[in-house]
Amino acid sequence: MPIVNSTRRISPLDINKNVSIGVAFPLDEVNMFKGTQTLKEQVKANLINLLLTQPGERINEPNFGVGLKHYLFEKNVDIDSLNTLINEQINIYIPEISLMDTIVDFLDDEHLLFIKIIYSINSDNTTDAIQLNFNQ
């Protein structure tokens, strides 16, 4: 049986555990001073920040954000346009990841919004996923 030599690239940011890369979510007593320690954690935090930020909420970036909570109170949510908006925002503001799949589902009668995003980090080809569930 042949042995396949594979190399895994490690981000230089992941080597020093004494340095935080960025802000961890949710912002609570524990994460306020802890921060993210790896590139994978920071990408996930950036993705959550992008999805939860309302357009116009971020200073000097009026187009930043998807504003998912806004869609909870809409009568008819166009899932295709929401999916397109998520993909466009990620391509613009988080270019260090490649989207593999985006699943958006909305239950009108219960006001539930489910979003699952499967992505790959470009620097080391690590695959990860995030799922957000919103209810009224």
Backbone as JSON Lines, residues from 0, in Angstrom:
{"i":0,"aa":"M","n":[0.84,-1.17,0.0],"ca":[0.0,0.0,0.0],"c":[0.89,1.24,0.0]}
{"i":1,"aa":"P","n":[0.67,2.15,-0.94],"ca":[1.53,3.32,-1.03],"c":[1.22,4.32,0.08]}
{"i":2,"aa":"I","n":[2.23,5.01,0.5],"ca":[2.07,6.06,1.49],"c":[2.06,7.39,0.75]}
{"i":3,"aa":"V","n":[1.01,8.14,0.98],"ca":[0.87,9.42,0.32],"c":[1.38,10.5,1.26]}
{"i":4,"aa":"N","n":[2.33,11.25,0.77],"ca":[2.86,12.35,1.56],"c":[2.0,13.59,1.3]}
{"i":5,"aa":"S","n":[1.35,14.04,2.33],"ca":[0.55,15.26,2.19],"c":[1.07,16.29,3.17]}
{"i":6,"aa":"T","n":[1.03,17.5,2.74],"ca":[1.48,18.58,3.59],"c":[0.29,19.44,3.96]}
{"i":7,"aa":"R","n":[0.25,19.84,5.19],"ca":[-0.8,20.72,5.67],"c":[-0.17,22.05,5.99]}
{"i":8,"aa":"R","n":[-0.65,23.07,5.32],"ca":[-0.1,24.4,5.54],"c":[-0.73,24.99,6.79]}
{"i":9,"aa":"I","n":[0.08,25.52,7.68],"ca":[-0.38,26.15,8.9],"c":[-0.16,27.65,8.78]}
{"i":10,"aa":"S","n":[-1.2,28.37,9.11],"ca":[-1.09,29.83,9.05],"c":[-0.1,30.31,10.11]}
{"i":11,"aa":"P","n":[0.74,31.29,9.79],"ca":[1.66,31.82,10.8],"c":[0.92,32.45,11.98]}
{"i":12,"aa":"L","n":[-0.32,32.84,11.77],"ca":[-1.11,33.41,12.86],"c":[-1.49,32.36,13.9]}
{"i":13,"aa":"D","n":[-1.51,31.08,13.51],"ca":[-1.91,30.02,14.43],"c":[-0.76,29.53,15.31]}
{"i":14,"aa":"I","n":[0.46,29.94,15.04],"ca":[1.61,29.4,15.76],"c":[1.73,29.98,17.17]}
{"i":15,"aa":"N","n":[1.61,31.28,17.29],"ca":[1.78,31.92,18.6],"c":[0.44,31.94,19.34]}
{"i":16,"aa":"K","n":[0.3,31.11,20.36],"ca":[-0.95,31.01,21.12],"c":[-1.12,32.14,22.13]}
{"i":17,"aa":"N","n":[-0.11,32.97,22.3],"ca":[-0.2,34.08,23.23],"c":[-0.81,35.33,22.6]}
{"i":18,"aa":"V","n":[-1.04,35.29,21.31],"ca":[-1.55,36.45,20.59],"c":[-2.94,36.13,20.06]}
{"i":19,"aa":"S","n":[-3.89,36.99,20.35],"ca":[-5.24,36.85,19.8],"c":[-5.28,37.46,18.41]}
{"i":20,"aa":"I","n":[-6.01,36.81,17.53],"ca":[-6.11,37.3,16.15],"c":[-7.2,38.35,16.04]}
{"i":21,"aa":"G","n":[-8.33,38.11,16.69],"ca":[-9.44,39.05,16.59],"c":[-10.45,38.85,17.7]}
{"i":22,"aa":"V","n":[-11.65,39.36,17.48],"ca":[-12.73,39.34,18.47],"c":[-13.53,38.06,18.32]}
{"i":23,"aa":"A","n":[-13.85,37.44,19.45],"ca":[-14.66,36.22,19.45],"c":[-16.12,36.57,19.71]}
{"i":24,"aa":"F","n":[-17.01,35.75,19.17],"ca":[-18.45,35.92,19.38],"c":[-18.99,34.75,20.16]}
{"i":25,"aa":"P","n":[-20.0,34.93,20.96],"ca":[-20.71,36.17,21.26],"c":[-19.89,37.03,22.19]}
{"i":26,"aa":"L","n":[-20.16,38.32,22.15],"ca":[-19.44,39.25,23.02],"c":[-20.03,39.13,24.43]}
{"i":27,"aa":"D","n":[-19.38,38.38,25.26],"ca":[-19.8,38.22,26.65],"c":[-18.58,38.36,27.55]}
{"i":28,"aa":"E","n":[-18.73,38.05,28.84],"ca":[-17.64,38.24,29.79],"c":[-16.43,37.38,29.45]}
{"i":29,"aa":"V","n":[-16.66,36.19,28.93],"ca":[-15.56,35.28,28.62],"c":[-14.84,35.7,27.34]}
{"i":30,"aa":"N","n":[-15.58,35.96,26.29],"ca":[-14.98,36.26,24.99],"c":[-14.5,37.7,24.85]}
{"i":31,"aa":"M","n":[-14.92,38.58,25.74],"ca":[-14.53,39.99,25.64],"c":[-13.01,40.16,25.68]}
{"i":32,"aa":"F","n":[-12.36,39.37,26.51],"ca":[-10.91,39.52,26.66],"c":[-10.14,38.33,26.1]}
{"i":33,"aa":"K","n":[-10.81,37.28,25.69],"ca":[-10.14,36.09,25.19],"c":[-9.74,36.24,23.72]}
{"i":34,"aa":"G","n":[-10.68,36.55,22.87],"ca":[-10.4,36.69,21.44],"c":[-10.3,35.35,20.75]}
{"i":35,"aa":"T","n":[-10.02,35.38,19.46],"ca":[-9.85,34.16,18.68],"c":[-8.37,33.81,18.61]}
{"i":36,"aa":"Q","n":[-8.07,32.54,18.68],"ca":[-6.68,32.09,18.72],"c":[-6.19,31.53,17.39]}
{"i":37,"aa":"T","n":[-7.11,31.1,16.5],"ca":[-6.7,30.5,15.23],"c":[-7.4,31.2,14.07]}
{"i":38,"aa":"L","n":[-6.87,30.99,12.9],"ca":[-7.45,31.56,11.69],"c":[-8.85,30.99,11.46]}
{"i":39,"aa":"K","n":[-9.04,29.72,11.74],"ca":[-10.35,29.08,11.57],"c":[-11.41,29.74,12.46]}
{"i":40,"aa":"E","n":[-11.06,30.02,13.71],"ca":[-11.98,30.69,14.62],"c":[-12.3,32.1,14.15]}
{"i":41,"aa":"Q","n":[-11.3,32.81,13.63],"ca":[-11.51,34.19,13.2],"c":[-12.37,34.25,11.95]}
{"i":42,"aa":"V","n":[-12.19,33.32,11.03],"ca":[-13.02,33.3,9.83],"c":[-14.48,33.06,10.21]}
{"i":43,"aa":"K","n":[-14.71,32.16,11.14],"ca":[-16.06,31.89,11.6],"c":[-16.67,33.12,12.28]}
{"i":44,"aa":"A","n":[-15.88,33.83,13.08],"ca":[-16.36,35.04,13.74],"c":[-16.68,36.13,12.7]}
{"i":45,"aa":"N","n":[-15.83,36.26,11.68],"ca":[-16.09,37.23,10.62],"c":[-17.37,36.91,9.86]}
{"i":46,"aa":"L","n":[-17.61,35.63,9.64],"ca":[-18.82,35.2,8.93],"c":[-20.06,35.49,9.75]}
{"i":47,"aa":"I","n":[-20.03,35.22,11.03],"ca":[-21.17,35.53,11.9],"c":[-21.41,37.03,11.93]}
{"i":48,"aa":"N","n":[-20.35,37.81,12.03],"ca":[-20.46,39.26,12.04],"c":[-21.1,39.77,10.75]}
{"i":49,"aa":"L","n":[-20.7,39.24,9.62],"ca":[-21.25,39.66,8.33],"c":[-22.73,39.34,8.23]}
{"i":50,"aa":"L","n":[-23.12,38.16,8.69],"ca":[-24.51,37.74,8.57],"c":[-25.44,38.51,9.5]}
{"i":51,"aa":"L","n":[-24.96,38.86,10.68],"ca":[-25.83,39.51,11.67],"c":[-25.85,41.04,11.57]}
{"i":52,"aa":"T","n":[-24.88,41.64,10.9],"ca":[-24.83,43.1,10.79],"c":[-25.85,43.6,9.78]}
{"i":53,"aa":"Q","n":[-26.58,44.64,10.18],"ca":[-27.54,45.28,9.28],"c":[-26.79,46.17,8.3]}
{"i":54,"aa":"P","n":[-27.18,46.22,7.02],"ca":[-26.56,47.16,6.1],"c":[-26.73,48.59,6.62]}
{"i":55,"aa":"G","n":[-25.63,49.35,6.6],"ca":[-25.65,50.71,7.11],"c":[-25.26,50.82,8.57]}
{"i":56,"aa":"E","n":[-25.11,49.7,9.25],"ca":[-24.77,49.72,10.68],"c":[-23.28,49.94,10.92]}
{"i":57,"aa":"R","n":[-22.45,49.5,10.01],"ca":[-21.0,49.62,10.2],"c":[-20.51,50.96,9.66]}
{"i":58,"aa":"I","n":[-19.71,51.63,10.45],"ca":[-19.21,52.95,10.08],"c":[-18.25,52.82,8.9]}
{"i":59,"aa":"N","n":[-18.4,53.71,7.93],"ca":[-17.58,53.79,6.72],"c":[-17.74,52.59,5.79]}
{"i":60,"aa":"E","n":[-18.64,51.69,6.08],"ca":[-18.95,50.55,5.19],"c":[-20.46,50.41,5.11]}
{"i":61,"aa":"P","n":[-21.16,51.29,4.4],"ca":[-22.62,51.25,4.41],"c":[-23.23,50.02,3.74]}
{"i":62,"aa":"N","n":[-22.48,49.33,2.9],"ca":[-23.0,48.14,2.22],"c":[-22.66,46.85,2.94]}
{"i":63,"aa":"F","n":[-21.9,46.92,4.03],"ca":[-21.48,45.72,4.76],"c":[-22.66,45.14,5.53]}
{"i":64,"aa":"G","n":[-22.84,43.84,5.39],"ca":[-23.83,43.14,6.2],"c":[-25.0,42.61,5.41]}
{"i":65,"aa":"V","n":[-25.54,41.51,5.92],"ca":[-26.71,40.88,5.31],"c":[-27.98,41.3,6.05]}
{"i":66,"aa":"G","n":[-27.92,41.39,7.38],"ca":[-29.08,41.79,8.16],"c":[-30.14,40.72,8.23]}
{"i":67,"aa":"L","n":[-29.77,39.54,8.68],"ca":[-30.69,38.4,8.68],"c":[-31.91,38.6,9.57]}
{"i":68,"aa":"K","n":[-31.76,39.28,10.69],"ca":[-32.9,39.45,11.6],"c":[-34.03,40.24,10.96]}
{"i":69,"aa":"H","n":[-33.7,41.06,9.99],"ca":[-34.72,41.84,9.28],"c":[-35.7,40.92,8.55]}
{"i":70,"aa":"Y","n":[-35.21,39.81,8.05],"ca":[-36.04,38.9,7.26],"c":[-37.04,38.11,8.09]}
{"i":71,"aa":"L","n":[-36.88,38.09,9.4],"ca":[-37.82,37.37,10.26],"c":[-39.21,37.97,10.2]}
{"i":72,"aa":"F","n":[-39.31,39.27,10.01],"ca":[-40.59,39.95,10.09],"c":[-41.18,40.28,8.72]}
{"i":73,"aa":"E","n":[-40.57,39.76,7.69],"ca":[-41.09,39.95,6.35],"c":[-42.2,38.95,6.08]}
{"i":74,"aa":"K","n":[-43.21,39.37,5.34],"ca":[-44.33,38.49,5.03],"c":[-43.91,37.38,4.08]}
{"i":75,"aa":"N","n":[-43.3,37.76,2.98],"ca":[-42.85,36.8,1.98],"c":[-41.35,36.99,1.76]}
{"i":76,"aa":"V","n":[-40.57,36.01,2.16],"ca":[-39.12,36.08,2.0],"c":[-38.74,35.34,0.72]}
{"i":77,"aa":"D","n":[-38.05,36.06,-0.17],"ca":[-37.55,35.45,-1.4],"c":[-36.22,34.77,-1.08]}
{"i":78,"aa":"I","n":[-36.25,33.47,-0.97],"ca":[-35.08,32.7,-0.54],"c":[-33.96,32.81,-1.57]}
{"i":79,"aa":"D","n":[-34.29,32.86,-2.85],"ca":[-33.26,32.95,-3.89],"c":[-32.5,34.27,-3.8]}
{"i":80,"aa":"S","n":[-33.21,35.37,-3.57],"ca":[-32.53,36.67,-3.47],"c":[-31.72,36.76,-2.18]}
{"i":81,"aa":"L","n":[-32.2,36.16,-1.09],"ca":[-31.44,36.13,0.15],"c":[-30.17,35.3,-0.02]}
{"i":82,"aa":"N","n":[-30.28,34.18,-0.68],"ca":[-29.12,33.33,-0.96],"c":[-28.1,34.08,-1.82]}
{"i":83,"aa":"T","n":[-28.57,34.8,-2.82],"ca":[-27.68,35.59,-3.68],"c":[-27.0,36.69,-2.89]}
{"i":84,"aa":"L","n":[-27.74,37.36,-2.0],"ca":[-27.17,38.43,-1.18],"c":[-26.08,37.89,-0.26]}
{"i":85,"aa":"I","n":[-26.32,36.74,0.35],"ca":[-25.31,36.13,1.22],"c":[-24.05,35.8,0.43]}
{"i":86,"aa":"N","n":[-24.21,35.2,-0.73],"ca":[-23.05,34.85,-1.57],"c":[-22.27,36.09,-2.01]}
{"i":87,"aa":"E","n":[-22.97,37.15,-2.4],"ca":[-22.29,38.38,-2.82],"c":[-21.52,39.02,-1.67]}
{"i":88,"aa":"Q","n":[-22.14,39.09,-0.5],"ca":[-21.49,39.7,0.66],"c":[-20.23,38.92,1.06]}
{"i":89,"aa":"I","n":[-20.32,37.61,1.05],"ca":[-19.15,36.79,1.42],"c":[-18.04,36.96,0.39]}
{"i":90,"aa":"N","n":[-18.38,37.0,-0.88],"ca":[-17.35,37.18,-1.92],"c":[-16.66,38.53,-1.82]}
{"i":91,"aa":"I","n":[-17.38,39.56,-1.39],"ca":[-16.79,40.9,-1.28],"c":[-15.99,41.06,0.0]}
{"i":92,"aa":"Y","n":[-16.57,40.68,1.14],"ca":[-15.99,41.04,2.43],"c":[-15.19,39.93,3.11]}
{"i":93,"aa":"I","n":[-15.33,38.69,2.67],"ca":[-14.53,37.6,3.25],"c":[-13.93,36.79,2.09]}
{"i":94,"aa":"P","n":[-12.99,37.38,1.35],"ca":[-12.43,36.68,0.19],"c":[-11.51,35.52,0.55]}
{"i":95,"aa":"E","n":[-11.16,35.37,1.83],"ca":[-10.27,34.27,2.22],"c":[-10.97,32.93,2.33]}
{"i":96,"aa":"I","n":[-12.29,32.91,2.04],"ca":[-12.99,31.63,2.03],"c":[-13.66,31.41,0.68]}
{"i":97,"aa":"S","n":[-13.88,30.14,0.36],"ca":[-14.62,29.78,-0.85],"c":[-15.89,29.08,-0.42]}
{"i":98,"aa":"L","n":[-17.01,29.56,-0.92],"ca":[-18.29,28.95,-0.57],"c":[-18.45,27.62,-1.28]}
{"i":99,"aa":"M","n":[-18.89,26.63,-0.55],"ca":[-19.18,25.33,-1.13],"c":[-20.69,25.15,-1.3]}
{"i":100,"aa":"D","n":[-21.45,25.59,-0.28],"ca":[-22.91,25.45,-0.35],"c":[-23.54,26.42,0.64]}
{"i":101,"aa":"T","n":[-24.68,26.95,0.25],"ca":[-25.46,27.82,1.12],"c":[-26.9,27.3,1.1]}
{"i":102,"aa":"I","n":[-27.42,26.99,2.27],"ca":[-28.78,26.47,2.38],"c":[-29.58,27.45,3.22]}
{"i":103,"aa":"V","n":[-30.65,27.98,2.64],"ca":[-31.53,28.91,3.34],"c":[-32.93,28.33,3.31]}
{"i":104,"aa":"D","n":[-33.57,28.28,4.49],"ca":[-34.94,27.79,4.58],"c":[-35.71,28.68,5.53]}
{"i":105,"aa":"F","n":[-36.97,28.97,5.2],"ca":[-37.81,29.83,6.01],"c":[-39.16,29.19,6.2]}
{"i":106,"aa":"L","n":[-39.62,29.1,7.45],"ca":[-40.94,28.58,7.76],"c":[-41.83,29.77,8.1]}
{"i":107,"aa":"D","n":[-42.73,30.12,7.17],"ca":[-43.56,31.31,7.33],"c":[-44.45,31.25,8.56]}
{"i":108,"aa":"D","n":[-45.1,30.11,8.77],"ca":[-46.09,30.03,9.85],"c":[-45.46,30.11,11.24]}
{"i":109,"aa":"E","n":[-44.19,29.72,11.36],"ca":[-43.52,29.73,12.66],"c":[-42.48,30.85,12.78]}
{"i":110,"aa":"H","n":[-42.26,31.61,11.73],"ca":[-41.26,32.68,11.69],"c":[-39.87,32.15,12.09]}
{"i":111,"aa":"L","n":[-39.47,31.07,11.45],"ca":[-38.16,30.47,11.69],"c":[-37.31,30.6,10.43]}
{"i":112,"aa":"L","n":[-36.09,31.02,10.6],"ca":[-35.15,31.16,9.5],"c":[-33.91,30.32,9.8]}
{"i":113,"aa":"F","n":[-33.6,29.39,8.89],"ca":[-32.44,28.52,9.04],"c":[-31.45,28.83,7.93]}
{"i":114,"aa":"I","n":[-30.2,29.02,8.3],"ca":[-29.16,29.26,7.31],"c":[-27.97,28.39,7.63]}
{"i":115,"aa":"K","n":[-27.53,27.61,6.65],"ca":[-26.33,26.78,6.8],"c":[-25.39,27.13,5.67]}
{"i":116,"aa":"I","n":[-24.15,27.45,6.04],"ca":[-23.13,27.82,5.06],"c":[-21.95,26.87,5.22]}
{"i":117,"aa":"I","n":[-21.6,26.21,4.14],"ca":[-20.44,25.31,4.12],"c":[-19.38,26.0,3.27]}
{"i":118,"aa":"Y","n":[-18.19,26.13,3.84],"ca":[-17.14,26.88,3.17],"c":[-15.79,26.21,3.37]}
{"i":119,"aa":"S","n":[-14.83,26.66,2.58],"ca":[-13.46,26.17,2.65],"c":[-12.54,27.37,2.82]}
{"i":120,"aa":"I","n":[-11.58,27.25,3.74],"ca":[-10.6,28.31,3.94],"c":[-9.52,28.15,2.88]}
{"i":121,"aa":"N","n":[-9.27,29.19,2.11],"ca":[-8.36,29.1,0.96],"c":[-6.92,28.8,1.33]}
{"i":122,"aa":"S","n":[-6.45,29.27,2.48],"ca":[-5.03,29.12,2.81],"c":[-4.64,27.68,3.1]}
{"i":123,"aa":"D","n":[-5.53,26.88,3.69],"ca":[-5.16,25.49,3.99],"c":[-6.21,24.47,3.56]}
{"i":124,"aa":"N","n":[-7.21,24.89,2.78],"ca":[-8.26,24.02,2.26],"c":[-9.03,23.28,3.34]}
{"i":125,"aa":"T","n":[-9.15,23.88,4.52],"ca":[-9.95,23.31,5.59],"c":[-11.42,23.59,5.32]}
{"i":126,"aa":"T","n":[-12.26,22.58,5.45],"ca":[-13.69,22.74,5.26],"c":[-14.36,22.89,6.61]}
{"i":127,"aa":"D","n":[-15.29,23.82,6.69],"ca":[-16.03,24.06,7.92],"c":[-17.44,24.49,7.54]}
{"i":128,"aa":"A","n":[-18.32,24.52,8.53],"ca":[-19.71,24.92,8.3],"c":[-20.19,25.74,9.48]}
{"i":129,"aa":"I","n":[-21.18,26.55,9.2],"ca":[-21.84,27.34,10.23],"c":[-23.32,27.25,9.99]}
{"i":130,"aa":"Q","n":[-24.09,27.15,11.07],"ca":[-25.54,27.13,10.96],"c":[-26.12,28.12,11.95]}
{"i":131,"aa":"L","n":[-27.0,28.98,11.44],"ca":[-27.67,29.96,12.28],"c":[-29.16,29.7,12.22]}
{"i":132,"aa":"N","n":[-29.81,29.71,13.36],"ca":[-31.25,29.52,13.45],"c":[-31.84,30.75,14.13]}
{"i":133,"aa":"F","n":[-32.81,31.37,13.49],"ca":[-33.46,32.55,14.04],"c":[-34.94,32.25,14.22]}
{"i":134,"aa":"N","n":[-35.48,32.72,15.33],"ca":[-36.93,32.65,15.5],"c":[-37.41,33.97,16.08]}
{"i":135,"aa":"Q","n":[-38.71,34.2,15.95],"ca":[-39.28,35.47,16.36],"c":[-39.38,35.57,17.84]}
